Amino acid sequence: MSSYKKRAKSLKRTHRERGQIGSRQHLGLLEKHKDYVLRARNYQKKQAQLKILHEKARNRNPDEFYYKMINSKLKDGRHIIPQAEEQYSPEQLQLMKTQDLKYVQMKLTMETKVSELFI
């Protein structure tokens, strides 16, 4: 008897949703149930996130203060913290270059001394 039920179940036609009728073709694709469920879940997830953000905004401390609040600016809806670019004078640049050269020369002499020890 159970084999007959299984057989009857396998012969049933699967449910198929209708397509868009010709007179409404200009409205685009017809939204199927699975599309609706996907869209509804996405909407609910966004609403839950907004609810959390509203709750955080409601519970925030109005006396809270950070110095970055003064320095940051809004640009295209995003907070931008301006970075101060360091300006070096020509004398400072020359000093940095000579220090780099001296460092390289010092490392070179150290390596040569180490290599002389092992030879």
Secondary structure as a PSIPRED ss2 file (coil, helix, strand):
# PSIPRED VFORMAT (PSIPRED V4.0)

   1 M C   1.000  0.000  0.000
   2 S H   0.000  1.000  0.000
   3 S H   0.000  1.000  0.000
   4 Y H   0.000  1.000  0.000
   5 K H   0.000  1.000  0.000
   6 K H   0.000  1.000  0.000
   7 R H   0.000  1.000  0.000
   8 A H   0.000  1.000  0.000
   9 K H   0.000  1.000  0.000
  10 S H   0.000  1.000  0.000
  11 L H   0.000  1.000  0.000
  12 K C   1.000  0.000  0.000
  13 R C   1.000  0.000  0.000
  14 T C   1.000  0.000  0.000
  15 H C   1.000  0.000  0.000
  16 R C   1.000  0.000  0.000
  17 E C   1.000  0.000  0.000
  18 R C   1.000  0.000  0.000
  19 G C   1.000  0.000  0.000
  20 Q C   1.000  0.000  0.000
  21 I C   1.000  0.000  0.000
  22 G H   0.000  1.000  0.000
  23 S H   0.000  1.000  0.000
  24 R H   0.000  1.000  0.000
  25 Q H   0.000  1.000  0.000
  26 H H   0.000  1.000  0.000
  27 L H   0.000  1.000  0.000
  28 G C   1.000  0.000  0.000
  29 L C   1.000  0.000  0.000
  30 L C   1.000  0.000  0.000
  31 E C   1.000  0.000  0.000
  32 K C   1.000  0.000  0.000
  33 H H   0.000  1.000  0.000
  34 K H   0.000  1.000  0.000
  35 D H   0.000  1.000  0.000
  36 Y H   0.000  1.000  0.000
  37 V H   0.000  1.000  0.000
  38 L H   0.000  1.000  0.000
  39 R H   0.000  1.000  0.000
  40 A H   0.000  1.000  0.000
  41 R H   0.000  1.000  0.000
  42 N H   0.000  1.000  0.000
  43 Y H   0.000  1.000  0.000
  44 Q H   0.000  1.000  0.000
  45 K H   0.000  1.000  0.000
  46 K H   0.000  1.000  0.000
  47 Q H   0.000  1.000  0.000
  48 A H   0.000  1.000  0.000
  49 Q H   0.000  1.000  0.000
  50 L H   0.000  1.000  0.000
  51 K H   0.000  1.000  0.000
  52 I H   0.000  1.000  0.000
  53 L H   0.000  1.000  0.000
  54 H H   0.000  1.000  0.000
  55 E H   0.000  1.000  0.000
  56 K H   0.000  1.000  0.000
  57 A H   0.000  1.000  0.000
  58 R H   0.000  1.000  0.000
  59 N H   0.000  1.000  0.000
  60 R C   1.000  0.000  0.000
  61 N C   1.000  0.000  0.000
  62 P C   1.000  0.000  0.000
  63 D C   1.000  0.000  0.000
  64 E C   1.000  0.000  0.000
  65 F C   1.000  0.000  0.000
  66 Y C   1.000  0.000  0.000
  67 Y C   1.000  0.000  0.000
  68 K H   0.000  1.000  0.000
  69 M H   0.000  1.000  0.000
  70 I H   0.000  1.000  0.000
  71 N H   0.000  1.000  0.000
  72 S C   1.000  0.000  0.000
  73 K E   0.000  0.000  1.000
  74 L E   0.000  0.000  1.000
  75 K E   0.000  0.000  1.000
  76 D C   1.000  0.000  0.000
  77 G C   1.000  0.000  0.000
  78 R E   0.000  0.000  1.000
  79 H E   0.000  0.000  1.000
  80 I E   0.000  0.000  1.000
  81 I C   1.000  0.000  0.000
  82 P C   1.000  0.000  0.000
  83 Q C   1.000  0.000  0.000
  84 A C   1.000  0.000  0.000
  85 E C   1.000  0.000  0.000
  86 E C   1.000  0.000  0.000
  87 Q C   1.000  0.000  0.000
  88 Y C   1.000  0.000  0.000
  89 S C   1.000  0.000  0.000
  90 P H   0.000  1.000  0.000
  91 E H   0.000  1.000  0.000
  92 Q H   0.000  1.000  0.000
  93 L H   0.000  1.000  0.000
  94 Q H   0.000  1.000  0.000
  95 L H   0.000  1.000  0.000
  96 M H   0.000  1.000  0.000
  97 K H   0.000  1.000  0.000
  98 T H   0.000  1.000  0.000
  99 Q H   0.000  1.000  0.000
 100 D H   0.000  1.000  0.000
 101 L H   0.000  1.000  0.000
 102 K H   0.000  1.000  0.000
 103 Y H   0.000  1.000  0.000
 104 V H   0.000  1.000  0.000
 105 Q H   0.000  1.000  0.000
 106 M H   0.000  1.000  0.000
 107 K H   0.000  1.000  0.000
 108 L H   0.000  1.000  0.000
 109 T H   0.000  1.000  0.000
 110 M H   0.000  1.000  0.000
 111 E H   0.000  1.000  0.000
 112 T H   0.000  1.000  0.000
 113 K H   0.000  1.000  0.000
 114 V H   0.000  1.000  0.000
 115 S H   0.000  1.000  0.000
 116 E H   0.000  1.000  0.000
 117 L H   0.000  1.000  0.000
 118 F H   0.000  1.000  0.000
 119 I C   1.000  0.000  0.000
